[in-house]
Amino acid sequence: MIAQLLEGAVLVAITVAIHGAMMGWLLWRLRHVAQHKRTLLGNYAVLAEVAIWCVLAHLAEIVIWALFYQWQDVMANLEDAVYFSAVTYATIGYGDVVPPENWRLLASMEGLIGILMCAWSGGFIFAIVSRLHHDATVHRQS
């Protein structure tokens, strides 16, 4: 059990590092890409781009967990490992693919970090919407 907690802690750290790198890169991109006059369509494009990159970060994180499950022979094949990882990370938990009893603690850790990373992405998108709204309000007043 201790070994599984340590392995889970490493996977959590990798997950946070991937997500943090993506959020940091997106912040840099939003600050340094040409800040031309924003239109409604332009704002939608910014939000769509951010959403796509957030989903790609989540998918990368899901695949890392799946590769670990596959490496440890927790799942029969990589397809099942990716599927199980995705429904666990997203806390959907269909229950049609389940790990052996001795791997349930690690799966629970993936569910917890998945909730946190999804909340981080949601908060990030909320902050961008707030900023776009603020910028539009300032622009209208000037």
CYANA upper distance limits for C-alpha pairs under 8 A (distance plus 0.5 A):
  1 MET  CA      5 LEU  CA      6.76
  2 ILE  CA      6 LEU  CA      6.76
  3 ALA  CA      7 GLU  CA      6.63
  4 GLN  CA      8 GLY  CA      6.44
  4 GLN  CA    103 TRP  CA      8.37
  4 GLN  CA    105 LEU  CA      8.05
  4 GLN  CA    106 LEU  CA      6.96
  5 LEU  CA      9 ALA  CA      6.56
  5 LEU  CA    105 LEU  CA      8.30
  5 LEU  CA    106 LEU  CA      7.58
  6 LEU  CA     10 VAL  CA      6.80
  7 GLU  CA     11 LEU  CA      6.79
  8 GLY  CA     12 VAL  CA      6.51
  8 GLY  CA    106 LEU  CA      6.30
  8 GLY  CA    109 MET  CA      7.07
  8 GLY  CA    110 GLU  CA      8.32
  9 ALA  CA     13 ALA  CA      6.62
 10 VAL  CA     14 ILE  CA      6.71
 11 LEU  CA     15 THR  CA      6.55
 11 LEU  CA     64 ILE  CA      8.35
 11 LEU  CA     65 TRP  CA      7.46
 12 VAL  CA     16 VAL  CA      6.65
 12 VAL  CA    109 MET  CA      8.35
 12 VAL  CA    110 GLU  CA      8.06
 12 VAL  CA    113 ILE  CA      7.06
 13 ALA  CA     17 ALA  CA      6.56
 14 ILE  CA     18 ILE  CA      6.66
 15 THR  CA     19 HIS  CA      6.71
 15 THR  CA     61 GLU  CA      6.02
 15 THR  CA     64 ILE  CA      8.46
 15 THR  CA    113 ILE  CA      8.31
 16 VAL  CA     20 GLY  CA      6.29
 16 VAL  CA    117 MET  CA      8.05
 17 ALA  CA     21 ALA  CA      6.47
 18 ILE  CA     22 MET  CA      6.75
 18 ILE  CA     57 ALA  CA      7.33
 18 ILE  CA     60 ALA  CA      8.40
 18 ILE  CA     61 GLU  CA      7.53
 19 HIS  CA     23 MET  CA      6.60
 19 HIS  CA     57 ALA  CA      6.56
 19 HIS  CA     58 HIS  CA      8.02
 19 HIS  CA     61 GLU  CA      8.40
 19 HIS  CA    117 MET  CA      7.66
 20 GLY  CA     24 GLY  CA      6.41
 21 ALA  CA     25 TRP  CA      6.53
 22 MET  CA     26 LEU  CA      6.58
 22 MET  CA     53 TRP  CA      8.04
 22 MET  CA     54 CYS  CA      7.94
 22 MET  CA     57 ALA  CA      7.08
 23 MET  CA     27 LEU  CA      6.65
 23 MET  CA     54 CYS  CA      8.36
 23 MET  CA    124 PHE  CA      8.38
 24 GLY  CA     28 TRP  CA      6.72
 25 TRP  CA     29 ARG  CA      6.52
 26 LEU  CA     30 LEU  CA      6.52
 26 LEU  CA     50 VAL  CA      7.69
 27 LEU  CA     31 ARG  CA      6.69
 28 TRP  CA     32 HIS  CA      6.50
 29 ARG  CA     33 VAL  CA      6.08
 31 ARG  CA     35 GLN  CA      8.23
 38 ARG  CA     42 GLY  CA      6.15
 38 ARG  CA     43 ASN  CA      6.85
 38 ARG  CA    136 ALA  CA      8.33
 39 THR  CA     43 ASN  CA      6.61
 40 LEU  CA     44 TYR  CA      6.82
 41 LEU  CA     45 ALA  CA      6.72
 42 GLY  CA     46 VAL  CA      6.79
 43 ASN  CA     47 LEU  CA      6.78
 43 ASN  CA    132 LEU  CA      7.61
 44 TYR  CA     48 ALA  CA      6.52
 45 ALA  CA     49 GLU  CA      6.55
 46 VAL  CA     50 VAL  CA      6.69
 47 LEU  CA     51 ALA  CA      6.56
 47 LEU  CA    125 ILE  CA      7.83
 47 LEU  CA    128 ILE  CA      8.25
 47 LEU  CA    129 VAL  CA      8.25
 48 ALA  CA     52 ILE  CA      6.61
 49 GLU  CA     53 TRP  CA      6.76
 50 VAL  CA     54 CYS  CA      6.59
 50 VAL  CA    125 ILE  CA      7.84
 51 ALA  CA     55 VAL  CA      6.64
 51 ALA  CA    125 ILE  CA      8.07
 52 ILE  CA     56 LEU  CA      6.69
 53 TRP  CA     57 ALA  CA      6.70
 54 CYS  CA     58 HIS  CA      6.79
 54 CYS  CA    121 SER  CA      6.87
 55 VAL  CA     59 LEU  CA      6.61
 56 LEU  CA     60 ALA  CA      6.66
 57 ALA  CA     61 GLU  CA      6.75
 58 HIS  CA     62 ILE  CA      6.63
 58 HIS  CA    117 MET  CA      8.19
 58 HIS  CA    118 CYS  CA      8.45
 59 LEU  CA     63 VAL  CA      6.65
 59 LEU  CA     86 ALA  CA      8.40
 60 ALA  CA     64 ILE  CA      6.81
 61 GLU  CA     65 TRP  CA      7.03
 62 ILE  CA     66 ALA  CA      6.66
 62 ILE  CA     82 VAL  CA      7.38
 62 ILE  CA     85 SER  CA      6.21
 62 ILE  CA     86 ALA  CA      6.26
 62 ILE  CA     89 TYR  CA      7.24
 63 VAL  CA     67 LEU  CA      6.46
 63 VAL  CA     82 VAL  CA      6.57
 63 VAL  CA     85 SER  CA      7.93
 64 ILE  CA     68 PHE  CA      6.86
 65 TRP  CA     69 TYR  CA      6.80
 65 TRP  CA     82 VAL  CA      8.46
 65 TRP  CA     85 SER  CA      6.86
 65 TRP  CA    110 GLU  CA      8.16
 66 ALA  CA     70 GLN  CA      6.62
 66 ALA  CA     78 LEU  CA      7.60
 66 ALA  CA     81 ALA  CA      5.31
 66 ALA  CA     82 VAL  CA      5.37
 66 ALA  CA     84 PHE  CA      8.14
 66 ALA  CA     85 SER  CA      6.01
 67 LEU  CA     71 TRP  CA      6.45
 67 LEU  CA     78 LEU  CA      7.76
 67 LEU  CA     81 ALA  CA      7.76
 67 LEU  CA     82 VAL  CA      8.23
 68 PHE  CA     72 GLN  CA      6.64
 69 TYR  CA     73 ASP  CA      6.60
 69 TYR  CA     74 VAL  CA      5.51
 69 TYR  CA     75 MET  CA      6.70
 69 TYR  CA     81 ALA  CA      6.66
 70 GLN  CA     74 VAL  CA      6.50
 70 GLN  CA     75 MET  CA      6.29
 70 GLN  CA     76 ALA  CA      8.01
 70 GLN  CA     77 ASN  CA      7.09
 70 GLN  CA     78 LEU  CA      6.44
 70 GLN  CA     81 ALA  CA      6.67
 74 VAL  CA     81 ALA  CA      8.32
 74 VAL  CA     99 PRO  CA      6.61
 74 VAL  CA    100 PRO  CA      7.41
 74 VAL  CA    103 TRP  CA      7.79
 75 MET  CA     80 ASP  CA      6.74
 75 MET  CA     81 ALA  CA      5.93
 75 MET  CA     99 PRO  CA      7.26
 76 ALA  CA     80 ASP  CA      7.24
 76 ALA  CA     81 ALA  CA      8.07
 77 ASN  CA     81 ALA  CA      6.77
 78 LEU  CA     82 VAL  CA      6.57
 79 GLU  CA     83 TYR  CA      6.65
 80 ASP  CA     84 PHE  CA      6.35
 80 ASP  CA     97 VAL  CA      7.77
 81 ALA  CA     85 SER  CA      6.41
 82 VAL  CA     86 ALA  CA      6.53
 83 TYR  CA     87 VAL  CA      6.82
 84 PHE  CA     88 THR  CA      6.50
 84 PHE  CA     97 VAL  CA      6.61
 84 PHE  CA     98 VAL  CA      7.67
 85 SER  CA     89 TYR  CA      6.31
 85 SER  CA    107 ALA  CA      8.46
 85 SER  CA    110 GLU  CA      8.24
 86 ALA  CA     90 ALA  CA      6.52
 87 VAL  CA     91 THR  CA      6.37
 87 VAL  CA     92 ILE  CA      5.44
 87 VAL  CA     93 GLY  CA      5.73
 87 VAL  CA     94 TYR  CA      7.39
 88 THR  CA     92 ILE  CA      6.65
 88 THR  CA     93 GLY  CA      5.92
 88 THR  CA    107 ALA  CA      7.29
 88 THR  CA    108 SER  CA      8.27
 88 THR  CA    110 GLU  CA      7.05
 88 THR  CA    111 GLY  CA      5.69
 88 THR  CA    114 GLY  CA      8.26
 89 TYR  CA    110 GLU  CA      6.01
 89 TYR  CA    111 GLY  CA      5.11
 89 TYR  CA    112 LEU  CA      8.05
 89 TYR  CA    113 ILE  CA      7.72
 89 TYR  CA    114 GLY  CA      4.89
 89 TYR  CA    115 ILE  CA      7.64
 90 ALA  CA    111 GLY  CA      7.25
 90 ALA  CA    114 GLY  CA      6.34
 90 ALA  CA    115 ILE  CA      7.33
 90 ALA  CA    118 CYS  CA      8.42
 91 THR  CA    111 GLY  CA      6.01
 91 THR  CA    114 GLY  CA      7.74
 91 THR  CA    115 ILE  CA      7.66
 99 PRO  CA    103 TRP  CA      6.37
 99 PRO  CA    104 ARG  CA      6.78
 99 PRO  CA    107 ALA  CA      8.26
100 PRO  CA    104 ARG  CA      7.37
103 TRP  CA    107 ALA  CA      7.04
104 ARG  CA    108 SER  CA      6.67
105 LEU  CA    109 MET  CA      6.88
106 LEU  CA    110 GLU  CA      6.89
107 ALA  CA    111 GLY  CA      6.89
108 SER  CA    112 LEU  CA      6.82
109 MET  CA    113 ILE  CA      6.75
110 GLU  CA    114 GLY  CA      6.42
111 GLY  CA    115 ILE  CA      6.81
112 LEU  CA    116 LEU  CA      7.00
113 ILE  CA    117 MET  CA      6.60
114 GLY  CA    118 CYS  CA      6.57
115 ILE  CA    119 ALA  CA      6.62
116 LEU  CA    120 TRP  CA      6.60
117 MET  CA    121 SER  CA      6.73
118 CYS  CA    122 GLY  CA      6.60
119 ALA  CA    123 GLY  CA      6.50
120 TRP  CA    124 PHE  CA      6.58
121 SER  CA    125 ILE  CA      6.69
122 GLY  CA    126 PHE  CA      6.60
123 GLY  CA    127 ALA  CA      6.64
124 PHE  CA    128 ILE  CA      6.87
125 ILE  CA    129 VAL  CA      6.71
126 PHE  CA    130 SER  CA      6.63
127 ALA  CA    131 ARG  CA      6.65
128 ILE  CA    132 LEU  CA      6.58
129 VAL  CA    133 HIS  CA      6.55
130 SER  CA    134 HIS  CA      6.57
131 ARG  CA    135 ASP  CA      6.55
132 LEU  CA    136 ALA  CA      6.61
133 HIS  CA    137 THR  CA      6.65
134 HIS  CA    138 VAL  CA      6.69
135 ASP  CA    139 HIS  CA      6.55
136 ALA  CA    140 ARG  CA      6.65
137 THR  CA    141 GLN  CA      6.83
138 VAL  CA    142 SER  CA      6.85
